Amino acid sequence: MNHGPTLVDNNILIGNPKGKEVLCNSEATVFAHNLFVDCGYFFRPDQRKSSWYRPHTREAVGVARTTQDDRWFNNIFIRQGPFNRSHPWTASDYNVFYEGAKKSHRGDEHSIVDPFVTEFSRADSPTGVTIKFLINNAPFRVKSPWVDDALVGVFPIVGQTIEDEYGNPIKVDTDFYGKKRTQPIPGPLDAAMAGPKIIEWKTACRTVLGTGSHEPAK
């Protein structure tokens, strides 16, 4: 719960076939270059109030409840779109919606809906997680811009765009692995072409003496 801005980029968020949702009570959240699988989104404010501050200081400016003011750019959604109803204070565009995922009720003028089956799978093991999926040419057909301060704009409550701790505007020009992107195509990977994609998390392991077995390092 905060007034942002918060940048959520290059992540993989997995729900379940029932469309388990991400619940949020934060204002001014920017979702960019993420992969959402069976994962909806629900903005649920309550009666609490929180402070906001002059950018890059601890000088409190005001206190208020949060209101929704999100940005959704260059994401891929599989089977479940992010919006369960019309969100008037949300900007969404340049996304790809696969396997029945639907666009938002507002925006998404340049987004693409495609019935292509991604064959998404996740395999867990003691040493990590492996994710596999397919993409077709849909992400390359989206004329996506770079997600930066010019695209996001300044959020009115906090008077700030997406910036680093020194006040320098942020440009999302790296991918999931920290690799420099050659172009701003939707999703967490700087994919060069359509086809199978594999993402692996490897956990460092240690040998448990006397057992001959291995377990993930804490």
C-alpha positions as CSV (number, residue, x, y, z in Angstrom):
1,M,0.0,0.0,0.0
2,N,1.7,3.2,-1.2
3,H,1.3,6.0,-3.7
4,G,4.2,4.9,-6.0
5,P,5.4,5.0,-8.5
6,T,6.4,1.3,-8.4
7,L,7.9,-0.4,-11.4
8,V,7.2,-4.1,-11.8
9,D,9.2,-5.4,-14.8
10,N,10.7,-8.6,-16.3
11,N,8.8,-10.9,-13.9
12,I,6.9,-14.2,-14.4
13,L,3.7,-14.3,-12.4
14,I,1.9,-17.7,-12.3
15,G,-1.6,-18.1,-10.9
16,N,-3.7,-21.2,-11.4
17,P,-6.4,-22.4,-14.0
18,K,-9.1,-20.7,-11.9
19,G,-7.4,-17.3,-12.6
20,K,-6.0,-16.6,-9.1
21,E,-5.5,-12.9,-8.9
22,V,-2.8,-10.5,-7.9
23,L,-4.4,-8.3,-5.2
24,C,-3.1,-4.7,-5.0
25,N,-3.8,-1.6,-2.9
26,S,-1.0,0.5,-4.3
27,E,-1.3,3.5,-6.5
28,A,0.8,4.3,-9.6
29,T,2.1,0.9,-10.4
30,V,3.8,0.3,-13.8
31,F,3.8,-3.3,-15.1
32,A,6.2,-3.7,-18.0
33,H,7.6,-6.7,-19.9
34,N,6.1,-9.3,-17.6
35,L,4.7,-12.7,-18.3
36,F,1.4,-13.4,-16.6
37,V,0.1,-17.0,-16.7
38,D,-3.4,-17.8,-15.3
39,C,-3.0,-14.7,-13.3
40,G,-5.5,-11.9,-13.1
41,Y,-5.3,-8.6,-11.2
42,F,-7.7,-7.0,-8.7
43,F,-7.3,-3.5,-7.2
44,R,-8.8,-3.6,-3.7
45,P,-8.4,-0.4,-1.6
46,D,-9.5,-0.1,1.9
47,Q,-10.1,2.7,4.5
48,R,-6.5,3.2,5.4
49,K,-4.5,6.2,4.4
50,S,-0.8,6.5,3.7
51,S,1.6,9.3,3.3
52,W,3.4,10.4,0.1
53,Y,6.7,12.4,0.0
54,R,8.5,14.9,-2.0
55,P,10.4,12.9,-4.6
56,H,13.7,11.4,-3.2
57,T,13.2,12.9,0.3
58,R,11.6,11.9,3.6
59,E,9.6,15.1,3.6
60,A,6.0,14.2,3.9
61,V,3.6,16.1,1.6
62,G,0.2,14.7,2.4
63,V,-1.9,11.7,3.5
64,A,-4.7,10.0,1.5
65,R,-6.3,6.8,0.5
66,T,-4.8,5.1,-2.6
67,T,-6.6,5.3,-5.9
68,Q,-5.8,3.2,-8.9
69,D,-3.5,4.7,-11.5
70,D,-1.7,1.9,-13.2
71,R,0.2,1.4,-16.4
72,W,0.4,-1.9,-18.3
73,F,2.9,-1.9,-21.2
74,N,4.7,-4.7,-23.2
75,N,3.4,-7.6,-21.2
76,I,2.3,-11.1,-22.3
77,F,-0.9,-12.7,-20.8
78,I,-1.7,-16.4,-21.1
79,R,-5.3,-17.5,-20.6
80,Q,-6.1,-14.7,-18.1
81,G,-6.1,-11.0,-18.7
82,P,-5.4,-8.5,-16.0
83,F,-8.7,-6.7,-15.8
84,N,-11.9,-8.0,-14.2
85,R,-13.8,-4.8,-14.9
86,S,-13.3,-1.4,-16.4
87,H,-10.6,0.6,-14.7
88,P,-10.9,4.2,-15.7
89,W,-7.6,5.2,-14.2
90,T,-5.6,2.6,-16.0
91,A,-3.5,2.9,-19.2
92,S,-2.9,-0.3,-21.1
93,D,-1.3,-0.9,-24.5
94,Y,1.3,-2.8,-26.5
95,N,0.5,-6.2,-24.9
96,V,-0.1,-9.7,-26.2
97,F,-3.0,-11.8,-25.1
98,Y,-2.8,-15.6,-25.7
99,E,-5.2,-18.5,-25.3
100,G,-8.3,-16.6,-24.4
101,A,-6.8,-13.8,-22.4
102,K,-8.8,-10.6,-23.1
103,K,-7.8,-7.0,-23.6
104,S,-8.8,-4.3,-21.1
105,H,-12.0,-2.3,-21.6
106,R,-10.0,0.8,-22.1
107,G,-6.9,1.2,-24.2
108,D,-4.9,-1.7,-25.7
109,E,-5.4,-0.1,-29.2
110,H,-2.0,-1.5,-30.3
111,S,-2.2,-4.8,-28.4
112,I,-2.8,-8.2,-30.1
113,V,-5.2,-11.0,-29.1
114,D,-4.0,-14.3,-30.5
115,P,-5.5,-17.9,-29.9
116,F,-2.0,-19.4,-30.3
117,V,-1.4,-22.2,-27.8
118,T,1.9,-21.5,-25.8
119,E,2.1,-25.0,-24.2
120,F,3.3,-23.3,-21.0
121,S,4.8,-25.7,-18.5
122,R,6.6,-25.4,-15.2
123,A,8.8,-28.1,-13.7
124,D,10.1,-27.9,-10.1
125,S,13.2,-29.7,-8.8
126,P,15.5,-29.6,-5.8
127,T,17.9,-27.5,-7.7
128,G,15.5,-24.9,-9.3
129,V,12.6,-24.3,-11.6
130,T,12.4,-24.7,-15.4
131,I,9.7,-22.8,-17.4
132,K,9.0,-23.6,-21.0
133,F,6.6,-22.0,-23.4
134,L,6.2,-21.1,-27.1
135,I,5.6,-17.8,-28.8
136,N,4.6,-17.1,-32.3
137,N,5.2,-13.9,-34.2
138,A,2.5,-11.9,-32.2
139,P,5.0,-10.1,-30.0
140,F,7.0,-9.0,-33.0
141,R,3.8,-7.6,-34.7
142,V,3.2,-5.3,-31.8
143,K,4.8,-1.9,-32.5
144,S,6.0,-1.5,-28.9
145,P,7.8,1.6,-27.7
146,W,10.4,1.6,-25.0
147,V,8.9,1.8,-21.6
148,D,10.5,5.0,-20.1
149,D,9.6,8.2,-18.4
150,A,8.2,9.7,-21.7
151,L,5.7,6.8,-22.1
152,V,4.7,6.5,-18.5
153,G,4.4,10.1,-17.7
154,V,4.3,11.9,-14.3
155,F,1.9,10.6,-11.7
156,P,-0.1,13.6,-10.4
157,I,-0.2,12.7,-6.6
158,V,3.5,12.2,-6.1
159,G,4.6,14.4,-9.0
160,Q,7.1,11.8,-10.2
161,T,7.7,9.3,-13.0
162,I,9.8,6.1,-12.9
163,E,13.2,7.2,-11.6
164,D,16.2,5.7,-9.9
165,E,17.3,6.9,-6.4
166,Y,19.2,9.8,-7.9
167,G,16.2,11.2,-9.8
168,N,17.4,9.8,-13.2
169,P,14.5,8.6,-15.5
170,I,14.4,4.8,-15.9
171,K,14.2,3.1,-19.3
172,V,13.3,-0.6,-19.2
173,D,16.0,-1.7,-21.7
174,T,17.2,-5.0,-20.2
175,D,15.4,-8.3,-20.0
176,F,14.8,-11.0,-17.4
177,Y,18.5,-12.0,-17.4
178,G,19.8,-8.4,-17.3
179,K,20.7,-8.6,-21.0
180,K,20.4,-5.4,-23.0
181,R,17.3,-5.5,-25.2
182,T,17.7,-5.1,-28.9
183,Q,14.1,-4.0,-29.3
184,P,11.2,-3.5,-26.9
185,I,9.1,-6.6,-27.7
186,P,6.5,-7.7,-25.1
187,G,7.5,-10.2,-22.5
188,P,10.4,-10.7,-20.2
189,L,12.9,-12.0,-22.8
190,D,14.8,-10.3,-25.5
191,A,13.7,-12.9,-27.9
192,A,15.3,-12.8,-31.4
193,M,12.6,-14.9,-33.0
194,A,9.4,-17.0,-32.5
195,G,9.7,-20.5,-31.1
196,P,10.3,-22.4,-27.9
197,K,11.6,-20.4,-24.9
198,I,13.2,-21.8,-21.7
199,I,13.7,-19.9,-18.5
200,E,15.7,-21.6,-15.7
201,W,16.3,-20.7,-12.1
202,K,19.2,-22.6,-10.7
203,T,19.6,-22.8,-6.9
204,A,23.1,-23.3,-5.4
205,C,23.2,-26.7,-3.7
206,R,25.2,-28.1,-0.9
207,T,26.1,-31.7,-0.1
208,V,24.6,-33.0,3.2
209,L,27.5,-34.9,4.7
210,G,26.9,-38.5,5.6
211,T,23.8,-38.9,3.4
212,G,25.1,-38.7,-0.1
213,S,22.3,-36.4,-1.0
214,H,22.0,-32.7,-2.0
215,E,19.6,-30.0,-0.8
216,P,19.1,-26.4,-2.0
217,A,21.3,-23.9,-0.2
218,K,19.4,-21.6,2.2
